[in-house]
Amino acid sequence: MAKKDLNFKNVESLQSVANVINEASEALNDSKRTIIDSPISDALAGAAGATIGGVGSFAALYALGNGAAAMSLSAAGITSGLAVAGSLVGGGMVAGVFVLAAPIAVLAAGGVALSSNHKRNKLKNEKERLYKEALRKHEAIIKTKNNEIHTSKERSDYLNSLNILLQQAIKDLKADLTI
């Protein structure tokens, strides 16, 4: 499944599910609560790797310069540093640019991959947590509906609305988790 096909593409997009679950908790704790009392009544009604690589390459250029500290970052020091770096791969000064830029590119790509993987795992874990919590609240709302036989129409409509929203959240989370 492509990211564009996900119901929840990032952790922030899960806020609506968290709001419904929180509202279900409030409903279960307050037997007088109705849609009017709810803050979600409308819904119820309807780059570190690049920095490290850059510092490393700058330090390598400085160290590979012609040796004299004062000259290392001069034009002569830079060109000699690039030439030495290029000679490591059998080239000259131009090849040295690529040799010194490689750590930046590799570490930046690695940093992006690590960050992306971390975000993906965090999103999956949050989806799993909310899925389990939504199932628990859904079951509790059904039990409460069955126990509150002599309740007002407003309360009954409120619990039915929460039940519908929880069912949709469960369906959407399950779809995202079964990739």
Phi and psi restraints in degrees (value plus and minus 20) as a CYANA .aco file:
   2 ALA   PHI     -95.7   -55.7
   2 ALA   PSI     136.1   176.1
   3 LYS   PHI     -77.0   -37.0
   3 LYS   PSI     -54.4   -14.4
   4 LYS   PHI     -86.2   -46.2
   4 LYS   PSI     -40.1    -0.1
   5 ASP   PHI    -107.9   -67.9
   5 ASP   PSI     -29.1    10.9
   6 LEU   PHI     -90.8   -50.8
   6 LEU   PSI     126.5   166.5
   7 ASN   PHI     -95.6   -55.6
   7 ASN   PSI     -54.6   -14.6
   8 PHE   PHI    -146.2  -106.2
   8 PHE   PSI      87.0   127.0
   9 LYS   PHI    -107.3   -67.3
   9 LYS   PSI     -38.6     1.4
  10 ASN   PHI    -172.5  -132.5
  10 ASN   PSI     150.0   190.0
  11 VAL   PHI     -80.6   -40.6
  11 VAL   PSI     -58.2   -18.2
  12 GLU   PHI     -80.8   -40.8
  12 GLU   PSI     -53.3   -13.3
  13 SER   PHI     -89.8   -49.8
  13 SER   PSI     -33.4     6.6
  14 LEU   PHI    -102.5   -62.5
  14 LEU   PSI     -24.0    16.0
  15 GLN   PHI     -79.3   -39.3
  15 GLN   PSI     -56.7   -16.7
  16 SER   PHI     -83.4   -43.4
  16 SER   PSI     -57.9   -17.9
  17 VAL   PHI     -86.5   -46.5
  17 VAL   PSI     -63.8   -23.8
  18 ALA   PHI     -80.3   -40.3
  18 ALA   PSI     -59.3   -19.3
  19 ASN   PHI     -82.2   -42.2
  19 ASN   PSI     -62.3   -22.3
  20 VAL   PHI     -86.2   -46.2
  20 VAL   PSI     -63.4   -23.4
  21 ILE   PHI     -82.9   -42.9
  21 ILE   PSI     -63.1   -23.1
  22 ASN   PHI     -82.1   -42.1
  22 ASN   PSI     -60.1   -20.1
  23 GLU   PHI     -86.5   -46.5
  23 GLU   PSI     -57.7   -17.7
  24 ALA   PHI     -82.5   -42.5
  24 ALA   PSI     -59.3   -19.3
  25 SER   PHI     -80.7   -40.7
  25 SER   PSI     -64.6   -24.6
  26 GLU   PHI     -81.9   -41.9
  26 GLU   PSI     -61.6   -21.6
  27 ALA   PHI     -83.3   -43.3
  27 ALA   PSI     -58.3   -18.3
  28 LEU   PHI     -92.4   -52.4
  28 LEU   PSI     -47.9    -7.9
  29 ASN   PHI    -107.5   -67.5
  29 ASN   PSI     -37.8     2.2
  30 ASP   PHI    -150.4  -110.4
  30 ASP   PSI      81.9   121.9
  31 SER   PHI     -91.0   -51.0
  31 SER   PSI     -27.1    12.9
  32 LYS   PHI    -119.4   -79.4
  32 LYS   PSI     -26.3    13.7
  33 ARG   PHI     -89.3   -49.3
  33 ARG   PSI     117.2   157.2
  34 THR   PHI    -152.0  -112.0
  34 THR   PSI    -198.5  -158.5
  35 ILE   PHI     -76.1   -36.1
  35 ILE   PSI     -59.6   -19.6
  36 ILE   PHI     -79.6   -39.6
  36 ILE   PSI     -53.1   -13.1
  37 ASP   PHI     -99.9   -59.9
  37 ASP   PSI     -29.9    10.1
  38 SER   PHI    -108.3   -68.3
  38 SER   PSI     117.6   157.6
  39 PRO   PHI     -92.4   -52.4
  39 PRO   PSI     -34.8     5.2
  40 ILE   PHI    -128.3   -88.3
  40 ILE   PSI      17.0    57.0
  41 SER   PHI     -80.4   -40.4
  41 SER   PSI     -53.3   -13.3
  42 ASP   PHI     -83.0   -43.0
  42 ASP   PSI     -63.0   -23.0
  43 ALA   PHI     -88.4   -48.4
  43 ALA   PSI     -59.4   -19.4
  44 LEU   PHI     -87.1   -47.1
  44 LEU   PSI     -59.6   -19.6
  45 ALA   PHI     -93.2   -53.2
  45 ALA   PSI     -50.8   -10.8
  48 ALA   PHI     -96.5   -56.5
  48 ALA   PSI     -54.2   -14.2
  49 GLY   PHI     -82.7   -42.7
  49 GLY   PSI     -57.1   -17.1
  50 ALA   PHI     -87.4   -47.4
  50 ALA   PSI     -56.7   -16.7
  51 THR   PHI     -85.0   -45.0
  51 THR   PSI     -66.2   -26.2
  52 ILE   PHI     -84.0   -44.0
  52 ILE   PSI     -63.6   -23.6
  53 GLY   PHI     -83.1   -43.1
  53 GLY   PSI     -59.8   -19.8
  54 GLY   PHI     -84.9   -44.9
  54 GLY   PSI     -62.7   -22.7
  55 VAL   PHI     -83.9   -43.9
  55 VAL   PSI     -63.2   -23.2
  56 GLY   PHI     -82.6   -42.6
  56 GLY   PSI     -62.7   -22.7
  57 SER   PHI     -87.7   -47.7
  57 SER   PSI     -59.7   -19.7
  58 PHE   PHI     -83.0   -43.0
  58 PHE   PSI     -62.6   -22.6
  59 ALA   PHI     -84.4   -44.4
  59 ALA   PSI     -59.7   -19.7
  60 ALA   PHI     -85.6   -45.6
  60 ALA   PSI     -61.4   -21.4
  61 LEU   PHI     -81.9   -41.9
  61 LEU   PSI     -63.7   -23.7
  62 TYR   PHI     -81.5   -41.5
  62 TYR   PSI     -66.8   -26.8
  63 ALA   PHI     -89.7   -49.7
  63 ALA   PSI     -52.9   -12.9
  64 LEU   PHI    -103.1   -63.1
  64 LEU   PSI     -28.0    12.0
  65 GLY   PHI     -78.7   -38.7
  65 GLY   PSI     159.1   199.1
  66 ASN   PHI     -87.2   -47.2
  66 ASN   PSI      -8.2    31.8
  67 GLY   PHI      82.3   122.3
  67 GLY   PSI     -63.1   -23.1
  68 ALA   PHI     -95.2   -55.2
  68 ALA   PSI     105.0   145.0
  69 ALA   PHI     -75.1   -35.1
  69 ALA   PSI     -60.2   -20.2
  70 ALA   PHI     -88.4   -48.4
  70 ALA   PSI     -47.5    -7.5
  71 MET   PHI    -113.8   -73.8
  71 MET   PSI     -34.6     5.4
  72 SER   PHI     -79.3   -39.3
  72 SER   PSI     -53.8   -13.8
  73 LEU   PHI    -126.4   -86.4
  73 LEU   PSI      -4.8    35.2
  74 SER   PHI    -103.3   -63.3
  74 SER   PSI     153.7   193.7
  75 ALA   PHI     -78.1   -38.1
  75 ALA   PSI     -64.2   -24.2
  76 ALA   PHI     -86.1   -46.1
  76 ALA   PSI     -59.6   -19.6
  77 GLY   PHI     -86.8   -46.8
  77 GLY   PSI     -60.9   -20.9
  78 ILE   PHI     -86.3   -46.3
  78 ILE   PSI     -66.5   -26.5
  79 THR   PHI     -85.0   -45.0
  79 THR   PSI     -59.9   -19.9
  80 SER   PHI     -88.4   -48.4
  80 SER   PSI     -56.6   -16.6
  81 GLY   PHI     -83.6   -43.6
  81 GLY   PSI     -61.5   -21.5
  82 LEU   PHI     -86.3   -46.3
  82 LEU   PSI     -58.5   -18.5
  83 ALA   PHI     -85.1   -45.1
  83 ALA   PSI     -62.6   -22.6
  84 VAL   PHI     -84.1   -44.1
  84 VAL   PSI     -65.2   -25.2
  85 ALA   PHI     -82.2   -42.2
  85 ALA   PSI     -60.4   -20.4
  86 GLY   PHI     -85.7   -45.7
  86 GLY   PSI     -53.5   -13.5
  87 SER   PHI     -86.5   -46.5
  87 SER   PSI     -40.3    -0.3
  88 LEU   PHI     -83.2   -43.2
  88 LEU   PSI     -45.9    -5.9
  89 VAL   PHI    -134.9   -94.9
  89 VAL   PSI      -3.2    36.8
  90 GLY   PHI      61.1   101.1
  90 GLY   PSI       1.4    41.4
  91 GLY   PHI    -144.1  -104.1
  91 GLY   PSI    -186.3  -146.3
  92 GLY   PHI    -132.1   -92.1
  92 GLY   PSI    -166.2  -126.2
  93 MET   PHI     -82.1   -42.1
  93 MET   PSI     -60.1   -20.1
  94 VAL   PHI     -85.1   -45.1
  94 VAL   PSI     -61.7   -21.7
  95 ALA   PHI     -83.9   -43.9
  95 ALA   PSI     -51.6   -11.6
  96 GLY   PHI     -81.8   -41.8
  96 GLY   PSI     -55.0   -15.0
  97 VAL   PHI     -80.1   -40.1
  97 VAL   PSI     -64.7   -24.7
  98 PHE   PHI     -90.2   -50.2
  98 PHE   PSI     -57.4   -17.4
  99 VAL   PHI     -81.7   -41.7
  99 VAL   PSI     -63.2   -23.2
 100 LEU   PHI     -97.7   -57.7
 100 LEU   PSI     -44.2    -4.2
 101 ALA   PHI    -102.8   -62.8
 101 ALA   PSI     -42.9    -2.9
 102 ALA   PHI     -76.4   -36.4
 102 ALA   PSI     -65.4   -25.4
 103 PRO   PHI     -80.0   -40.0
 103 PRO   PSI     -54.9   -14.9
 104 ILE   PHI     -83.1   -43.1
 104 ILE   PSI     -69.0   -29.0
 105 ALA   PHI     -84.8   -44.8
 105 ALA   PSI     -64.6   -24.6
 106 VAL   PHI     -85.5   -45.5
 106 VAL   PSI     -66.8   -26.8
 107 LEU   PHI     -89.9   -49.9
 107 LEU   PSI     -54.7   -14.7
 108 ALA   PHI     -84.7   -44.7
 108 ALA   PSI     -65.1   -25.1
 109 ALA   PHI     -83.2   -43.2
 109 ALA   PSI     -61.0   -21.0
 110 GLY   PHI     -83.3   -43.3
 110 GLY   PSI     -61.9   -21.9
 111 GLY   PHI     -83.1   -43.1
 111 GLY   PSI     -61.8   -21.8
 112 VAL   PHI     -85.1   -45.1
 112 VAL   PSI     -62.4   -22.4
 113 ALA   PHI     -83.8   -43.8
 113 ALA   PSI     -63.7   -23.7
 114 LEU   PHI     -82.8   -42.8
 114 LEU   PSI     -64.0   -24.0
 115 SER   PHI     -83.7   -43.7
 115 SER   PSI     -63.8   -23.8
 116 SER   PHI     -83.4   -43.4
 116 SER   PSI     -63.3   -23.3
 117 ASN   PHI     -84.1   -44.1
 117 ASN   PSI     -62.0   -22.0
 118 HIS   PHI     -81.8   -41.8
 118 HIS   PSI     -65.4   -25.4
 119 LYS   PHI     -83.2   -43.2
 119 LYS   PSI     -61.3   -21.3
 120 ARG   PHI     -83.3   -43.3
 120 ARG   PSI     -63.3   -23.3
 121 ASN   PHI     -86.2   -46.2
 121 ASN   PSI     -61.2   -21.2
 122 LYS   PHI     -82.5   -42.5
 122 LYS   PSI     -63.1   -23.1
 123 LEU   PHI     -83.3   -43.3
 123 LEU   PSI     -65.2   -25.2
 124 LYS   PHI     -82.4   -42.4
 124 LYS   PSI     -65.1   -25.1
 125 ASN   PHI     -81.7   -41.7
 125 ASN   PSI     -61.1   -21.1
 126 GLU   PHI     -87.9   -47.9
 126 GLU   PSI     -57.8   -17.8
 127 LYS   PHI     -82.8   -42.8
 127 LYS   PSI     -64.0   -24.0
 128 GLU   PHI     -82.7   -42.7
 128 GLU   PSI     -63.5   -23.5
 129 ARG   PHI     -82.3   -42.3
 129 ARG   PSI     -67.1   -27.1
 130 LEU   PHI     -87.4   -47.4
 130 LEU   PSI     -55.3   -15.3
 131 TYR   PHI     -80.4   -40.4
 131 TYR   PSI     -69.0   -29.0
 132 LYS   PHI     -83.4   -43.4
 132 LYS   PSI     -61.1   -21.1
 133 GLU   PHI     -87.8   -47.8
 133 GLU   PSI     -59.2   -19.2
 134 ALA   PHI     -83.9   -43.9
 134 ALA   PSI     -59.2   -19.2
 135 LEU   PHI     -82.2   -42.2
 135 LEU   PSI     -63.9   -23.9
 136 ARG   PHI     -82.3   -42.3
 136 ARG   PSI     -64.3   -24.3
 137 LYS   PHI     -87.5   -47.5
 137 LYS   PSI     -58.1   -18.1
 138 HIS   PHI     -79.5   -39.5
 138 HIS   PSI     -67.9   -27.9
 139 GLU   PHI     -83.4   -43.4
 139 GLU   PSI     -60.1   -20.1
 140 ALA   PHI     -87.7   -47.7
 140 ALA   PSI     -57.5   -17.5
 141 ILE   PHI     -84.9   -44.9
 141 ILE   PSI     -63.0   -23.0
 142 ILE   PHI     -81.2   -41.2
 142 ILE   PSI     -64.5   -24.5
 143 LYS   PHI     -82.0   -42.0
 143 LYS   PSI     -63.4   -23.4
 144 THR   PHI     -83.4   -43.4
 144 THR   PSI     -63.0   -23.0
 145 LYS   PHI     -78.3   -38.3
 145 LYS   PSI     -61.8   -21.8
 146 ASN   PHI     -90.1   -50.1
 146 ASN   PSI     -50.8   -10.8
 147 ASN   PHI    -103.0   -63.0
 147 ASN   PSI     -47.1    -7.1
 148 GLU   PHI    -113.6   -73.6
 148 GLU   PSI      48.7    88.7
 149 ILE   PHI     -88.5   -48.5
 149 ILE   PSI     -60.2   -20.2
 150 HIS   PHI    -122.7   -82.7
 150 HIS   PSI      28.9    68.9
 151 THR   PHI    -118.3   -78.3
 151 THR   PSI     147.1   187.1
 152 SER   PHI     -92.4   -52.4
 152 SER   PSI     141.1   181.1
 153 LYS   PHI     -82.7   -42.7
 153 LYS   PSI     -59.0   -19.0
 154 GLU   PHI     -80.4   -40.4
 154 GLU   PSI     -64.0   -24.0
 155 ARG   PHI     -86.2   -46.2
 155 ARG   PSI     -62.3   -22.3
 156 SER   PHI     -83.0   -43.0
 156 SER   PSI     -64.0   -24.0
 157 ASP   PHI     -82.3   -42.3
 157 ASP   PSI     -59.5   -19.5
 158 TYR   PHI     -81.2   -41.2
 158 TYR   PSI     -69.1   -29.1
 159 LEU   PHI     -85.0   -45.0
 159 LEU   PSI     -58.2   -18.2
 160 ASN   PHI     -84.2   -44.2
 160 ASN   PSI     -61.0   -21.0
 161 SER   PHI     -83.5   -43.5
 161 SER   PSI     -64.6   -24.6
 162 LEU   PHI     -81.2   -41.2
 162 LEU   PSI     -61.6   -21.6
 163 ASN   PHI     -80.2   -40.2
 163 ASN   PSI     -63.4   -23.4
 164 ILE   PHI     -83.5   -43.5
 164 ILE   PSI     -65.5   -25.5
 165 LEU   PHI     -84.9   -44.9
 165 LEU   PSI     -59.2   -19.2
 166 LEU   PHI     -86.3   -46.3
 166 LEU   PSI     -60.9   -20.9
 167 GLN   PHI     -80.6   -40.6
 167 GLN   PSI     -61.4   -21.4
 168 GLN   PHI     -87.4   -47.4
 168 GLN   PSI     -62.3   -22.3
 169 ALA   PHI     -81.4   -41.4
 169 ALA   PSI     -63.7   -23.7
 170 ILE   PHI     -81.0   -41.0
 170 ILE   PSI     -65.2   -25.2
 171 LYS   PHI     -81.8   -41.8
 171 LYS   PSI     -67.3   -27.3
 172 ASP   PHI     -87.4   -47.4
 172 ASP   PSI     -61.2   -21.2
 173 LEU   PHI     -86.0   -46.0
 173 LEU   PSI     -62.5   -22.5
 174 LYS   PHI     -81.5   -41.5
 174 LYS   PSI     -61.1   -21.1
 175 ALA   PHI     -81.5   -41.5
 175 ALA   PSI     -63.1   -23.1
 176 ASP   PHI     -87.4   -47.4
 176 ASP   PSI     -55.0   -15.0
 177 LEU   PHI    -100.8   -60.8
 177 LEU   PSI     -37.2     2.8
 178 THR   PHI    -117.7   -77.7
 178 THR   PSI      29.9    69.9
